Amino acid sequence: MTVYILLITAISIIIIGVSVRLIYKDSYLKAFIDNLTTFVVCFMMLTLGSVMLRMISFLAELEYLKSHHDNQVKKILTHTFEFNITSIVFIVICCLYILMFAIRKGDILSYTRALDSMSNILMILLSIIVSQSIGLFRCEFNSIYKSSAAAGVDYGTGMAHNYYYGYLRIILLSDGTSNSGEGNKRRPVYIVVEGATPVLTFYEVLQHAHKHTDTYKNNRHLIIAAFYKTLQDLLNENAESRDTCELVYFKDYDDDDKKVNIGEILLERIRKEAPNCY
């Protein structure tokens, strides 16, 4: 991290130095202020772009309002438009600078257009480097990009692989032996139910204050969804486990905060999957 900061600082100093030299006439201070003015304009343009991208992310996250965010629009709004402290400081300083410039000299855009074009290009480059370094475009909530960018290394996917290869695949029946019994008598149907212990472990993790607890809490629905989908894919992709296990996802409590009866859920599933056996 230290090397990264040093490199960014060195490159920024070089860009500023070259840009100042390009527009130098009779005062280095005036040349520096002119470059600073251009930088402020470019940075605020990027800030506007960041706000627009966050708006797009907010609208996209509404698709996951129920499944990932407990129907809390305020939660999505807060986290989507939340800037880090460094970005806020830069934005406030730039806004104050533009306000002071407008009071003293007027239109800041017309002023920057009159400057050297190469110098302006360098300031655009510098503003991009700075905005990227301080995380101006970093957004807390973005399920669409998180799910695709994780590429299999997210928490939920890891839980699914560990659970499947470390336990589930071992205990599942190795064959699909069945016995039709005597005729078509309406005999009882017995099923084996196994709770997903990684989900319980994940719940226990959320009850403690660790370094990543807040991140897990904010993304718990996404993590569980990744666990479910990955585990289902593993069951379907492996011939030895295909059609030997069915996943049933449910919430412990309903909308009225009443405990859900898992027996009723399983019974309803049996009615759908094997209507002749009920």
Sequence and secondary structure as in RCSB ss.txt:
>XXXX:A:sequence
MTVYILLITAISIIIIGVSVRLIYKDSYLKAFIDNLTTFVVCFMMLTLGSVMLRMISFLAELEYLKSHHDNQVKK
ILTHTFEFNITSIVFIVICCLYILMFAIRKGDILSYTRALDSMSNILMILLSIIVSQSIGLFRCEFNSIYKSSAA
AGVDYGTGMAHNYYYGYLRIILLSDGTSNSGEGNKRRPVYIVVEGATPVLTFYEVLQHAHKHTDTYKNNRHLIIA
AFYKTLQDLLNENAESRDTCELVYFKDYDDDDKKVNIGEILLERIRKEAPNCY
>XXXX:A:secstr
 HHHHHHHHHHHHHHHHHHHHHH SS HHHHHHHHHHHHHHHHHHHHHHHHHHHHHHHHHHGGGHHHHHTT HHH
HHHHHT   HHHHHHHHHHHHHHHHHHHHT  HHHHHHTS HHHHHHHHHHHHHHHHHHTTT  S  HHHHHHHS
TT SHHHHHHHHHIIIIIHHHS SS      STT            HHHHHHHHHHTS  TTHHHHHHTHHHHHH
HHHHHHHHHHHH TTTTTT       SB TTS B  HHHHHHHHHHHH GGG 
